[in-house]
Amino acid sequence: MFGLFSKKPEVCNVLGDSITLRLTAEQTDGKYSVAEFATPGGVGQPPHTHDWNENYVVLEGELNLNIGGHPTIVATGGSYLVKAGTVHAPTPNGDFCRYVMIGQPSGVESVFRSLKANEKELGDMNKVVEIVTQAGVKIAG
């Protein structure tokens, strides 16, 4: 068990988000992934879906998950399960939000690693869409 936490976590600073990969597929036998987000206001993800569940736990501030285009506010200390295939768009509801996202099964970290690896091309939104699509995210609309 302690081996899970012996490695320094990877940080992906992409598209305004600071994402710390707390637990990855390699560390959990593919069962789940844990990523911690520190997101300033005005930054967020477009409406999208994917084939894995995500449980959000808000540590600081408020998170608007925009479920199906409807405001869905999760306050500090709250949590919300977004099931696979559900359109959502996490954005801070205010100036800043820090939250943990648990993806099940694991693998969501491949999205953030792919964005980080292509950091110089992230000014082109068509390239961003291409990168995340290859990693299993479907942009809605």
Helices and strands as residue ranges (DSSP letters): G 2-5, E 10-14, E 17-23, H 25-28, E 33-40, E 48-49, E 53-64, E 73-74, E 79-82, E 91-104, H 109-117, G 119-121, H 125-134, E 138-139
